[in-house]
C-alpha cells in the first residue's frame, strides 16, 4: 500500500471518529488539518498535533488551553484511581491518607478549571 493511500485512510478514519476538516494546512507538509473532538488540531499525514500561533500571540498563550486540558485529564484519571482505592481500603490510617490525596487532587482540578476560563 502506498504512503498516499495510507494518508487518505488516516484522514477517513479521523472523519469516522468525529474529527472535522479545517481550513488550515499543516506547516510541515501542507496536508489539511483536522480538528479532533478534544479540540486539538491534527495532521493525518505527519501523525502529529499541530498548534497554530496567531499573529501577536505567544507560544505560551497558544499552548495554554491544550496544556491545561491534558493536565485536567491526568488529574481526573488520578481522582478515579484514588476513588477506587478508597472503595477497597479498610485501614483507617490509609483511608485518611487517601482522603487527603483526594482533597488535594480536587483542589488542583478546581484551580485548573479556573485557569481555563
MOPAC internal coordinates of N, CA, C and O (Angstrom, degrees):
PM7 1SCF
backbone

  N    0.0000 0     0.00 0     0.00 0    0    0    0
  C    1.4566 1     0.00 0     0.00 0    1    0    0
  C    1.5295 1   108.74 1     0.00 0    2    1    0
  O    1.2310 1   120.70 1   -42.95 1    3    2    1
  N    1.3002 1   116.27 1   137.05 1    3    2    1
  C    1.4603 1   120.56 1  -176.57 1    5    3    2
  C    1.5292 1   111.23 1   -78.29 1    6    5    3
  O    1.2310 1   121.23 1   -19.01 1    7    6    5
  N    1.3097 1   115.25 1   160.99 1    7    6    5
  C    1.4715 1   121.62 1   178.47 1    9    7    6
  C    1.5220 1   110.11 1   -61.28 1   10    9    7
  O    1.2310 1   120.51 1   141.15 1   11   10    9
  N    1.3361 1   116.63 1   -38.85 1   11   10    9
  C    1.4659 1   120.85 1  -179.61 1   13   11   10
  C    1.5198 1   111.15 1   -63.59 1   14   13   11
  O    1.2310 1   120.08 1   139.36 1   15   14   13
  N    1.3368 1   117.45 1   -40.64 1   15   14   13
  C    1.4627 1   121.81 1   178.50 1   17   15   14
  C    1.5246 1   109.83 1   -65.35 1   18   17   15
  O    1.2310 1   120.60 1   137.44 1   19   18   17
  N    1.3194 1   116.46 1   -42.56 1   19   18   17
  C    1.4653 1   120.86 1   178.52 1   21   19   18
  C    1.5243 1   110.61 1   -62.14 1   22   21   19
  O    1.2310 1   120.21 1   137.59 1   23   22   21
  N    1.3236 1   117.20 1   -42.41 1   23   22   21
  C    1.4666 1   121.33 1   178.57 1   25   23   22
  C    1.5291 1   110.43 1   -61.01 1   26   25   23
  O    1.2310 1   120.51 1   136.07 1   27   26   25
  N    1.3301 1   116.63 1   -43.93 1   27   26   25
  C    1.4676 1   120.69 1   179.26 1   29   27   26
  C    1.5268 1   111.38 1   -65.26 1   30   29   27
  O    1.2310 1   120.40 1   141.98 1   31   30   29
  N    1.3276 1   116.84 1   -38.02 1   31   30   29
  C    1.4634 1   120.15 1   176.69 1   33   31   30
  C    1.5265 1   110.92 1   -65.06 1   34   33   31
  O    1.2310 1   120.63 1   139.66 1   35   34   33
  N    1.3233 1   116.39 1   -40.34 1   35   34   33
  C    1.4666 1   120.13 1   177.16 1   37   35   34
  C    1.5295 1   110.79 1   -61.15 1   38   37   35
  O    1.2310 1   120.72 1   137.44 1   39   38   37
  N    1.3251 1   116.23 1   -42.56 1   39   38   37
  C    1.4577 1   120.77 1   179.02 1   41   39   38
  C    1.5285 1   110.90 1   -64.10 1   42   41   39
  O    1.2310 1   120.60 1   135.98 1   43   42   41
  N    1.3330 1   116.47 1   -44.02 1   43   42   41
  C    1.4643 1   120.85 1   178.95 1   45   43   42
  C    1.5253 1   110.54 1   -62.56 1   46   45   43
  O    1.2310 1   120.37 1   139.75 1   47   46   45
  N    1.3250 1   116.90 1   -40.25 1   47   46   45
  C    1.4710 1   120.63 1   178.76 1   49   47   46
  C    1.5231 1   111.47 1   -64.37 1   50   49   47
  O    1.2310 1   120.31 1   140.99 1   51   50   49
  N    1.3149 1   117.00 1   -39.01 1   51   50   49
  C    1.4652 1   120.17 1   177.40 1   53   51   50
  C    1.5236 1   110.36 1   -61.19 1   54   53   51
  O    1.2310 1   120.52 1   136.79 1   55   54   53
  N    1.3157 1   116.62 1   -43.21 1   55   54   53
  C    1.4702 1   120.55 1   179.50 1   57   55   54
  C    1.5243 1   110.48 1   -64.70 1   58   57   55
  O    1.2310 1   120.30 1   139.47 1   59   58   57
  N    1.3213 1   117.04 1   -40.53 1   59   58   57
  C    1.4686 1   121.17 1   178.31 1   61   59   58
  C    1.5260 1   111.40 1   -62.67 1   62   61   59
  O    1.2310 1   120.84 1   148.66 1   63   62   61
  N    1.3219 1   116.00 1   -31.34 1   63   62   61
  C    1.4678 1   121.05 1  -179.40 1   65   63   62
  C    1.5213 1   112.60 1   -83.76 1   66   65   63
  O    1.2310 1   120.16 1  -178.40 1   67   66   65
  N    1.3320 1   117.30 1     1.60 1   67   66   65
  C    1.4541 1   120.36 1   176.21 1   69   67   66
  C    1.5134 1   115.19 1   100.48 1   70   69   67
  O    1.2310 1   119.83 1  -175.20 1   71   70   69
  N    1.3206 1   117.94 1     4.80 1   71   70   69
  C    1.4718 1   120.36 1   176.29 1   73   71   70
  C    1.5246 1   108.60 1   -72.13 1   74   73   71
  O    1.2310 1   121.25 1   -23.18 1   75   74   73
  N    1.3176 1   115.22 1   156.82 1   75   74   73
  C    1.4639 1   119.48 1   177.58 1   77   75   74
  C    1.5218 1   109.51 1  -119.77 1   78   77   75
  O    1.2310 1   121.33 1   -35.66 1   79   78   77
  N    1.3077 1   115.06 1   144.34 1   79   78   77
  C    1.4502 1   121.92 1   177.41 1   81   79   78
  C    1.5239 1   108.32 1   -74.60 1   82   81   79
  O    1.2310 1   120.37 1   -44.57 1   83   82   81
  N    1.3235 1   116.89 1   135.43 1   83   82   81
  C    1.4687 1   120.58 1  -179.42 1   85   83   82
  C    1.5284 1   109.78 1  -108.23 1   86   85   83
  O    1.2310 1   121.44 1    -5.58 1   87   86   85
  N    1.3005 1   114.86 1   174.42 1   87   86   85
  C    1.4684 1   121.04 1   177.55 1   89   87   86
  C    1.5236 1   111.73 1   -83.34 1   90   89   87
  O    1.2310 1   120.37 1   173.94 1   91   90   89
  N    1.3225 1   116.90 1    -6.06 1   91   90   89
  C    1.4662 1   121.84 1  -176.00 1   93   91   90
  C    1.5211 1   111.11 1   -89.71 1   94   93   91
  O    1.2310 1   121.36 1   -23.98 1   95   94   93
  N    1.3313 1   114.99 1   156.02 1   95   94   93
  C    1.4594 1   119.94 1   175.40 1   97   95   94
  C    1.5236 1   109.43 1  -123.48 1   98   97   95
  O    1.2310 1   121.51 1   -23.88 1   99   98   97
  N    1.3003 1   114.71 1   156.12 1   99   98   97
  C    1.4649 1   121.69 1  -178.58 1  101   99   98
  C    1.5293 1   109.67 1   -65.72 1  102  101   99
  O    1.2310 1   120.17 1   -49.06 1  103  102  101
  N    1.3286 1   117.28 1   130.94 1  103  102  101
  C    1.4655 1   119.73 1   178.73 1  105  103  102
  C    1.5303 1   112.71 1   -68.30 1  106  105  103
  O    1.2310 1   120.25 1   160.22 1  107  106  105
  N    1.3283 1   117.12 1   -19.78 1  107  106  105
  C    1.4650 1   120.13 1  -178.25 1  109  107  106
  C    1.5246 1   112.98 1   -88.72 1  110  109  107
  O    1.2310 1   120.39 1   140.97 1  111  110  109
  N    1.3615 1   116.87 1   -39.03 1  111  110  109
  C    1.4681 1   118.74 1  -173.42 1  113  111  110
  C    1.5267 1   113.93 1  -127.24 1  114  113  111
  O    1.2310 1   120.06 1   175.67 1  115  114  113
  N    1.3291 1   117.49 1    -4.33 1  115  114  113
  C    1.4676 1   124.26 1   179.71 1  117  115  114
  C    1.5247 1   113.60 1    69.10 1  118  117  115
  O    1.2310 1   119.92 1  -168.81 1  119  118  117
  N    1.3177 1   117.76 1    11.19 1  119  118  117
  C    1.4648 1   121.94 1   176.41 1  121  119  118
  C    1.5311 1   108.63 1   -73.73 1  122  121  119
  O    1.2310 1   119.78 1   -28.22 1  123  122  121
  N    1.3392 1   118.03 1   151.78 1  123  122  121
  C    1.4675 1   119.15 1   178.45 1  125  123  122
  C    1.5336 1   111.45 1   -62.71 1  126  125  123
  O    1.2310 1   120.93 1   -33.72 1  127  126  125
  N    1.3223 1   115.82 1   146.28 1  127  126  125
  C    1.4597 1   120.96 1   178.04 1  129  127  126
  C    1.5167 1   110.25 1   -97.48 1  130  129  127
  O    1.2310 1   121.20 1   -31.49 1  131  130  129
  N    1.3249 1   115.31 1   148.51 1  131  130  129
  C    1.4537 1   122.50 1   179.13 1  133  131  130
  C    1.5151 1   109.03 1  -115.25 1  134  133  131
  O    1.2310 1   120.99 1   -37.19 1  135  134  133
  N    1.3201 1   115.71 1   142.81 1  135  134  133
  C    1.4543 1   120.48 1   175.05 1  137  135  134
  C    1.5178 1   107.30 1   -98.25 1  138  137  135
  O    1.2310 1   120.54 1   -61.61 1  139  138  137
  N    1.3306 1   116.57 1   118.39 1  139  138  137
  C    1.4545 1   121.99 1  -179.92 1  141  139  138
  C    1.5226 1   110.03 1   -77.68 1  142  141  139
  O    1.2310 1   120.77 1   -12.67 1  143  142  141
  N    1.3158 1   116.14 1   167.33 1  143  142  141
  C    1.4684 1   121.00 1   178.78 1  145  143  142
  C    1.5216 1   111.35 1   -59.75 1  146  145  143
  O    1.2310 1   120.51 1   153.71 1  147  146  145
  N    1.3289 1   116.63 1   -26.29 1  147  146  145
  C    1.4669 1   121.46 1   179.72 1  149  147  146
  C    1.5216 1   111.95 1   -76.85 1  150  149  147
  O    1.2310 1   120.71 1   170.74 1  151  150  149
  N    1.3466 1   116.24 1    -9.26 1  151  150  149
  C    1.4582 1   120.31 1  -178.02 1  153  151  150
  C    1.5202 1   113.18 1    95.99 1  154  153  151
  O    1.2310 1   120.42 1   172.17 1  155  154  153
  N    1.3204 1   116.81 1    -7.83 1  155  154  153
  C    1.4577 1   120.65 1  -179.92 1  157  155  154
  C    1.5290 1   110.41 1   -75.49 1  158  157  155
  O    1.2310 1   120.96 1   -30.27 1  159  158  157
  N    1.3203 1   115.77 1   149.73 1  159  158  157
  C    1.4581 1   121.24 1   172.38 1  161  159  158
  C    1.5225 1   107.75 1   -92.81 1  162  161  159
  O    1.2310 1   120.86 1   -41.45 1  163  162  161
  N    1.3447 1   115.96 1   138.55 1  163  162  161
  C    1.4544 1   121.19 1  -174.15 1  165  163  162
  C    1.5211 1   110.46 1  -135.13 1  166  165  163
  O    1.2310 1   120.79 1   -43.64 1  167  166  165
  N    1.3190 1   116.10 1   136.36 1  167  166  165
  C    1.4551 1   121.61 1   173.93 1  169  167  166
  C    1.5265 1   107.71 1   -99.47 1  170  169  167
  O    1.2310 1   120.81 1   -63.77 1  171  170  169
  N    1.3366 1   116.05 1   116.23 1  171  170  169
  C    1.4650 1   121.00 1  -178.80 1  173  171  170
  C    1.5233 1   111.82 1   -68.90 1  174  173  171
  O    1.2310 1   120.35 1   150.98 1  175  174  173
  N    1.3095 1   116.93 1   -29.02 1  175  174  173
  C    1.4580 1   120.53 1  -178.57 1  177  175  174
  C    1.5291 1   111.21 1   -76.80 1  178  177  175
  O    1.2310 1   120.23 1   132.02 1  179  178  177
  N    1.3183 1   117.16 1   -47.98 1  179  178  177
  C    1.4721 1   121.77 1  -179.78 1  181  179  178
  C    1.5293 1   112.13 1   -79.65 1  182  181  179
  O    1.2310 1   121.08 1   161.29 1  183  182  181
  N    1.3452 1   115.54 1   -18.71 1  183  182  181
  C    1.4680 1   121.46 1  -175.79 1  185  183  182
  C    1.5335 1   110.64 1    58.40 1  186  185  183
  O    1.2310 1   121.79 1  -132.97 1  187  186  185
  N    1.3457 1   114.18 1    47.03 1  187  186  185
  C    1.4623 1   120.50 1  -179.67 1  189  187  186
  C    1.5185 1   110.70 1  -140.39 1  190  189  187
  O    1.2310 1   121.71 1   -27.18 1  191  190  189
  N    1.3194 1   114.33 1   152.82 1  191  190  189
  C    1.4562 1   120.90 1   171.97 1  193  191  190
  C    1.5177 1   107.90 1   -74.34 1  194  193  191
  O    1.2310 1   120.82 1   -36.71 1  195  194  193
  N    1.3214 1   116.03 1   143.29 1  195  194  193
  C    1.4596 1   121.73 1   179.48 1  197  195  194
  C    1.5213 1   108.32 1  -121.68 1  198  197  195
  O    1.2310 1   120.94 1   -45.29 1  199  198  197
  N    1.3140 1   115.81 1   134.71 1  199  198  197
  C    1.4584 1   121.16 1   177.66 1  201  199  198
  C    1.5159 1   107.83 1  -115.68 1  202  201  199
  O    1.2310 1   120.92 1   -58.56 1  203  202  201
  N    1.3122 1   115.84 1   121.44 1  203  202  201
  C    1.4555 1   120.27 1   177.98 1  205  203  202
  C    1.5137 1   109.40 1   -89.87 1  206  205  203
  O    1.2310 1   120.72 1   -52.31 1  207  206  205
  N    1.3122 1   116.22 1   127.69 1  207  206  205
  C    1.4563 1   121.94 1   176.79 1  209  207  206
  C    1.5226 1   106.27 1  -106.40 1  210  209  207
  O    1.2310 1   121.26 1   -64.58 1  211  210  209
  N    1.3093 1   115.20 1   115.42 1  211  210  209
  C    1.4607 1   119.88 1  -178.64 1  213  211  210
  C    1.5271 1   110.80 1   -79.72 1  214  213  211
  O    1.2310 1   121.05 1   -21.75 1  215  214  213
  N    1.3011 1   115.59 1   158.25 1  215  214  213
  C    1.4545 1   121.49 1   179.74 1  217  215  214
  C    1.5264 1   109.80 1   -56.19 1  218  217  215
  O    1.2310 1   120.67 1   -49.06 1  219  218  217
  N    1.3068 1   116.33 1   130.94 1  219  218  217
  C    1.4547 1   121.46 1   179.32 1  221  219  218
  C    1.5256 1   113.27 1    85.75 1  222  221  219
  O    1.2310 1   120.10 1   177.59 1  223  222  221
  N    1.3191 1   117.42 1    -2.41 1  223  222  221
  C    1.4607 1   121.81 1  -178.13 1  225  223  222
  C    1.5290 1   108.68 1  -104.89 1  226  225  223
  O    1.2310 1   120.48 1   -39.75 1  227  226  225
  N    1.3325 1   116.69 1   140.25 1  227  226  225
  C    1.4567 1   119.81 1   177.52 1  229  227  226
  C    1.5303 1   109.33 1   -84.06 1  230  229  227
  O    1.2310 1   121.00 1   -17.30 1  231  230  229
  N    1.3063 1   115.70 1   162.70 1  231  230  229
  C    1.4673 1   120.86 1   177.14 1  233  231  230
  C    1.5253 1   110.15 1   -60.71 1  234  233  231
  O    1.2310 1   120.71 1   141.35 1  235  234  233
  N    1.3317 1   116.24 1   -38.65 1  235  234  233
  C    1.4658 1   120.48 1   179.87 1  237  235  234
  C    1.5260 1   111.08 1   -62.51 1  238  237  235
  O    1.2310 1   120.58 1   137.72 1  239  238  237
  N    1.3217 1   116.50 1   -42.28 1  239  238  237
  C    1.4632 1   120.28 1   178.87 1  241  239  238
  C    1.5273 1   110.46 1   -64.70 1  242  241  239
  O    1.2310 1   120.59 1   140.60 1  243  242  241
  N    1.3172 1   116.47 1   -39.40 1  243  242  241
  C    1.4621 1   120.69 1  -178.32 1  245  243  242
  C    1.5197 1   112.33 1   -68.86 1  246  245  243
  O    1.2310 1   119.89 1   147.14 1  247  246  245
  N    1.3192 1   117.82 1   -32.86 1  247  246  245
  C    1.4599 1   120.87 1  -176.53 1  249  247  246
  C    1.5274 1   113.64 1   -95.10 1  250  249  247
  O    1.2310 1   119.82 1   172.94 1  251  250  249
  N    1.3198 1   117.95 1    -7.06 1  251  250  249
  C    1.4640 1   121.72 1  -175.78 1  253  251  250
  C    1.5223 1   112.56 1   -55.88 1  254  253  251
  O    1.2310 1   119.60 1   129.20 1  255  254  253
  N    1.3150 1   118.36 1   -50.80 1  255  254  253
  C    1.4613 1   120.00 1  -175.71 1  257  255  254
  C    1.5197 1   111.66 1   -65.46 1  258  257  255
  O    1.2310 1   120.14 1   142.83 1  259  258  257
  N    1.3251 1   117.34 1   -37.17 1  259  258  257
  C    1.4613 1   120.40 1   179.08 1  261  259  258
  C    1.5250 1   110.65 1   -68.30 1  262  261  259
  O    1.2310 1   120.74 1   137.42 1  263  262  261
  N    1.3195 1   116.19 1   -42.58 1  263  262  261
  C    1.4585 1   120.83 1   178.55 1  265  263  262
  C    1.5210 1   110.72 1   -62.03 1  266  265  263
  O    1.2310 1   120.59 1   134.06 1  267  266  265
  N    1.3247 1   116.48 1   -45.94 1  267  266  265
  C    1.4632 1   120.12 1  -179.58 1  269  267  266
  C    1.5239 1   111.52 1   -66.23 1  270  269  267
  O    1.2310 1   119.77 1   142.89 1  271  270  269
  N    1.3153 1   118.05 1   -37.11 1  271  270  269
  C    1.4653 1   120.83 1   178.22 1  273  271  270
  C    1.5247 1   110.64 1   -64.21 1  274  273  271
  O    1.2310 1   120.58 1   138.22 1  275  274  273
  N    1.3273 1   116.50 1   -41.78 1  275  274  273
  C    1.4611 1   120.11 1   177.51 1  277  275  274
  C    1.5127 1   111.76 1   -65.31 1  278  277  275
  O    1.2310 1   120.80 1   138.49 1  279  278  277
  N    1.3106 1   116.08 1   -41.51 1  279  278  277
  C    1.4616 1   120.73 1   178.29 1  281  279  278
  C    1.5224 1   110.91 1   -64.63 1  282  281  279
  O    1.2310 1   120.58 1   137.69 1  283  282  281
  N    1.3155 1   116.50 1   -42.31 1  283  282  281
  C    1.4632 1   120.89 1   178.40 1  285  283  282
  C    1.5324 1   110.45 1   -60.95 1  286  285  283
  O    1.2310 1   120.54 1   137.08 1  287  286  285
  N    1.3018 1   116.58 1   -42.92 1  287  286  285
  C    1.4589 1   121.27 1   178.89 1  289  287  286
  C    1.5293 1   111.44 1   -61.95 1  290  289  287
  O    1.2310 1   120.59 1   137.77 1  291  290  289
  N    1.3157 1   116.47 1   -42.23 1  291  290  289
  C    1.4604 1   121.18 1   178.84 1  293  291  290
  C    1.5252 1   111.49 1   -64.16 1  294  293  291
  O    1.2310 1   120.70 1   134.28 1  295  294  293
  N    1.3278 1   116.26 1   -45.72 1  295  294  293
  C    1.4668 1   120.26 1  -179.92 1  297  295  294
  C    1.5325 1   110.34 1   -63.41 1  298  297  295
  O    1.2310 1   120.12 1   138.86 1  299  298  297
  N    1.3236 1   117.38 1   -41.14 1  299  298  297
  C    1.4706 1   120.34 1   177.72 1  301  299  298
  C    1.5280 1   111.41 1   -61.49 1  302  301  299
  O    1.2310 1   120.26 1   139.61 1  303  302  301
  N    1.3206 1   117.11 1   -40.39 1  303  302  301
  C    1.4676 1   120.58 1   177.69 1  305  303  302
  C    1.5204 1   110.86 1   -63.86 1  306  305  303
  O    1.2310 1   120.48 1   139.89 1  307  306  305
  N    1.3295 1   116.70 1   -40.11 1  307  306  305
  C    1.4708 1   120.22 1   178.59 1  309  307  306
  C    1.5278 1   111.17 1   -67.41 1  310  309  307
  O    1.2310 1   120.41 1   143.41 1  311  310  309
  N    1.3164 1   116.82 1   -36.59 1  311  310  309
  C    1.4653 1   120.47 1   176.79 1  313  311  310
  C    1.5282 1   109.52 1   -60.98 1  314  313  311
  O    1.2310 1   120.39 1   137.19 1  315  314  313
  N    1.3099 1   116.86 1   -42.81 1  315  314  313
  C    1.4640 1   120.47 1   178.34 1  317  315  314
  C    1.5239 1   111.52 1   -63.57 1  318  317  315
  O    1.2310 1   120.35 1   139.63 1  319  318  317
  N    1.3264 1   116.93 1   -40.37 1  319  318  317
  C    1.4631 1   120.98 1   178.11 1  321  319  318
  C    1.5250 1   111.15 1   -62.62 1  322  321  319
  O    1.2310 1   120.43 1   134.23 1  323  322  321
  N    1.3299 1   116.78 1   -45.77 1  323  322  321
  C    1.4675 1   120.65 1  -179.62 1  325  323  322
  C    1.5232 1   110.03 1   -66.05 1  326  325  323
  O    1.2310 1   120.38 1   140.05 1  327  326  325
  N    1.3225 1   116.87 1   -39.95 1  327  326  325
  C    1.4715 1   120.48 1   179.24 1  329  327  326
  C    1.5218 1   110.65 1   -60.59 1  330  329  327
  O    1.2310 1   120.00 1   139.10 1  331  330  329
  N    1.3186 1   117.60 1   -40.90 1  331  330  329
  C    1.4667 1   121.55 1   178.59 1  333  331  330
  C    1.5255 1   110.75 1   -64.58 1  334  333  331
  O    1.2310 1   120.38 1   140.15 1  335  334  333
  N    1.3287 1   116.88 1   -39.85 1  335  334  333
  C    1.4707 1   120.56 1   178.44 1  337  335  334
  C    1.5264 1   110.87 1   -67.22 1  338  337  335
  O    1.2310 1   120.18 1   140.74 1  339  338  337
  N    1.3261 1   117.27 1   -39.26 1  339  338  337
  C    1.4693 1   120.93 1   178.53 1  341  339  338
  C    1.5307 1   109.91 1   -61.85 1  342  341  339
  O    1.2310 1   120.93 1   138.61 1  343  342  341
  N    1.3182 1   115.83 1   -41.39 1  343  342  341
  C    1.4633 1   120.97 1  -178.89 1  345  343  342
  C    1.5265 1   111.57 1   -59.24 1  346  345  343
  O    1.2310 1   120.34 1   145.20 1  347  346  345
  N    1.3379 1   116.95 1   -34.80 1  347  346  345
  C    1.4665 1   121.71 1  -176.00 1  349  347  346
  C    1.5326 1   113.55 1   -92.67 1  350  349  347
  O    1.2310 1   120.14 1   159.01 1  351  350  349
  N    1.3110 1   117.33 1   -20.99 1  351  350  349
  C    1.4742 1   121.76 1  -171.84 1  353  351  350
  C    1.5225 1   111.98 1   -73.85 1  354  353  351
  O    1.2310 1   121.02 1   -41.42 1  355  354  353
  N    1.3496 1   115.65 1   138.58 1  355  354  353
  C    1.4708 1   122.38 1   177.85 1  357  355  354
  C    1.5310 1   112.60 1  -112.28 1  358  357  355
  O    1.2310 1   120.72 1   153.90 1  359  358  357
  N    1.3089 1   116.24 1   -26.10 1  359  358  357
  C    1.4589 1   121.65 1  -176.09 1  361  359  358
  C    1.5332 1   110.16 1   -74.56 1  362  361  359
  O    1.2310 1   120.32 1   -58.51 1  363  362  361
  N    1.3536 1   116.99 1   121.49 1  363  362  361
  C    1.4711 1   119.96 1  -178.48 1  365  363  362
  C    1.5308 1   114.02 1   -58.88 1  366  365  363
  O    1.2310 1   119.73 1   143.46 1  367  366  365
  N    1.3174 1   118.12 1   -36.54 1  367  366  365
  C    1.4673 1   120.91 1  -179.61 1  369  367  366
  C    1.5394 1   110.13 1   -66.61 1  370  369  367
  O    1.2310 1   120.47 1   138.59 1  371  370  369
  N    1.3193 1   116.70 1   -41.41 1  371  370  369
  C    1.4571 1   120.41 1   177.85 1  373  371  370
  C    1.5277 1   110.74 1   -67.85 1  374  373  371
  O    1.2310 1   120.88 1   141.93 1  375  374  373
  N    1.3423 1   115.91 1   -38.07 1  375  374  373
  C    1.4627 1   119.89 1   177.84 1  377  375  374
  C    1.5228 1   110.90 1   -61.43 1  378  377  375
  O    1.2310 1   120.97 1   141.56 1  379  378  377
  N    1.3273 1   115.76 1   -38.44 1  379  378  377
  C    1.4643 1   120.20 1   178.93 1  381  379  378
  C    1.5344 1   110.38 1   -64.68 1  382  381  379
  O    1.2310 1   120.21 1   135.91 1  383  382  381
  N    1.3346 1   117.20 1   -44.09 1  383  382  381
  C    1.4680 1   121.02 1   178.36 1  385  383  382
  C    1.5282 1   111.11 1   -63.15 1  386  385  383
  O    1.2310 1   120.91 1   135.83 1  387  386  385
  N    1.3315 1   115.87 1   -44.17 1  387  386  385
  C    1.4665 1   120.13 1   179.91 1  389  387  386
  C    1.5242 1   110.97 1   -64.79 1  390  389  387
  O    1.2310 1   120.81 1   141.43 1  391  390  389
  N    1.3359 1   116.07 1   -38.57 1  391  390  389
  C    1.4713 1   119.88 1   178.64 1  393  391  390
  C    1.5282 1   111.21 1   -64.71 1  394  393  391
  O    1.2310 1   120.55 1   140.87 1  395  394  393
  N    1.3268 1   116.56 1   -39.13 1  395  394  393
  C    1.4636 1   120.44 1   177.68 1  397  395  394
  C    1.5313 1   110.27 1   -65.80 1  398  397  395
  O    1.2310 1   120.76 1   139.31 1  399  398  397
  N    1.3137 1   116.15 1   -40.69 1  399  398  397
  C    1.4662 1   120.32 1   177.45 1  401  399  398
  C    1.5216 1   110.28 1   -63.18 1  402  401  399
  O    1.2310 1   120.53 1   135.94 1  403  402  401
  N    1.3267 1   116.59 1   -44.06 1  403  402  401
  C    1.4601 1   121.28 1   179.06 1  405  403  402
  C    1.5261 1   110.79 1   -61.61 1  406  405  403
  O    1.2310 1   120.24 1   136.71 1  407  406  405
  N    1.3114 1   117.15 1   -43.29 1  407  406  405
  C    1.4661 1   120.87 1   179.32 1  409  407  406
  C    1.5349 1   110.84 1   -61.52 1  410  409  407
  O    1.2310 1   120.61 1   138.24 1  411  410  409
  N    1.3258 1   116.44 1   -41.76 1  411  410  409
  C    1.4712 1   120.30 1   179.10 1  413  411  410
  C    1.5274 1   110.83 1   -65.80 1  414  413  411
  O    1.2310 1   120.39 1   138.62 1  415  414  413
  N    1.3266 1   116.87 1   -41.38 1  415  414  413
  C    1.4659 1   120.27 1   178.36 1  417  415  414
  C    1.5255 1   111.13 1   -63.75 1  418  417  415
  O    1.2310 1   120.35 1   137.36 1  419  418  417
  N    1.3240 1   116.94 1   -42.64 1  419  418  417
  C    1.4669 1   120.43 1   179.24 1  421  419  418
  C    1.5275 1   111.07 1   -64.64 1  422  421  419
  O    1.2310 1   120.69 1   141.24 1  423  422  421
  N    1.3143 1   116.29 1   -38.76 1  423  422  421
  C    1.4699 1   120.52 1   177.13 1  425  423  422
  C    1.5286 1   110.57 1   -63.19 1  426  425  423
  O    1.2310 1   120.88 1   136.69 1  427  426  425
  N    1.3245 1   115.93 1   -43.31 1  427  426  425
  C    1.4636 1   120.02 1   178.40 1  429  427  426
  C    1.5263 1   111.34 1   -65.66 1  430  429  427
  O    1.2310 1   120.24 1   141.92 1  431  430  429
  N    1.3162 1   117.15 1   -38.08 1  431  430  429
  C    1.4565 1   120.64 1   177.73 1  433  431  430
  C    1.5275 1   110.62 1   -61.63 1  434  433  431
  O    1.2310 1   120.67 1   138.31 1  435  434  433
  N    1.3154 1   116.33 1   -41.69 1  435  434  433
  C    1.4610 1   120.50 1   178.47 1  437  435  434
  C    1.5291 1   111.01 1   -63.93 1  438  437  435
  O    1.2310 1   120.13 1   139.53 1  439  438  437
  N    1.3163 1   117.35 1   -40.47 1  439  438  437
  C    1.4670 1   121.24 1   177.67 1  441  439  438
  C    1.5182 1   110.81 1   -62.79 1  442  441  439
  O    1.2310 1   120.56 1   137.40 1  443  442  441
  N    1.3258 1   116.54 1   -42.60 1  443  442  441
  C    1.4640 1   120.79 1   179.19 1  445  443  442
  C    1.5261 1   109.94 1   -61.25 1  446  445  443
  O    1.2310 1   120.61 1   135.16 1  447  446  445
  N    1.3215 1   116.45 1   -44.84 1  447  446  445
  C    1.4630 1   120.49 1  -179.37 1  449  447  446
  C    1.5261 1   111.31 1   -62.89 1  450  449  447
  O    1.2310 1   120.17 1   142.39 1  451  450  449
  N    1.3341 1   117.27 1   -37.61 1  451  450  449
  C    1.4783 1   120.11 1   177.51 1  453  451  450
  C    1.5194 1   109.95 1   -67.48 1  454  453  451
  O    1.2310 1   119.64 1   142.12 1  455  454  453
  N    1.2968 1   118.30 1   -37.88 1  455  454  453
  C    1.4705 1   121.75 1  -179.74 1  457  455  454
  C    1.5258 1   111.75 1   -67.94 1  458  457  455
  O    1.2310 1   120.28 1   150.44 1  459  458  457
  N    1.3212 1   117.08 1   -29.56 1  459  458  457
  C    1.4667 1   120.85 1  -179.27 1  461  459  458
  C    1.5101 1   111.72 1   -70.94 1  462  461  459
  O    1.2310 1   120.27 1   156.95 1  463  462  461
  N    1.3204 1   117.08 1   -23.05 1  463  462  461
  C    1.4757 1   119.93 1  -175.88 1  465  463  462
  C    1.4779 1   112.68 1  -112.17 1  466  465  463
  O    1.2310 1   120.10 1   180.00 1  467  466  465

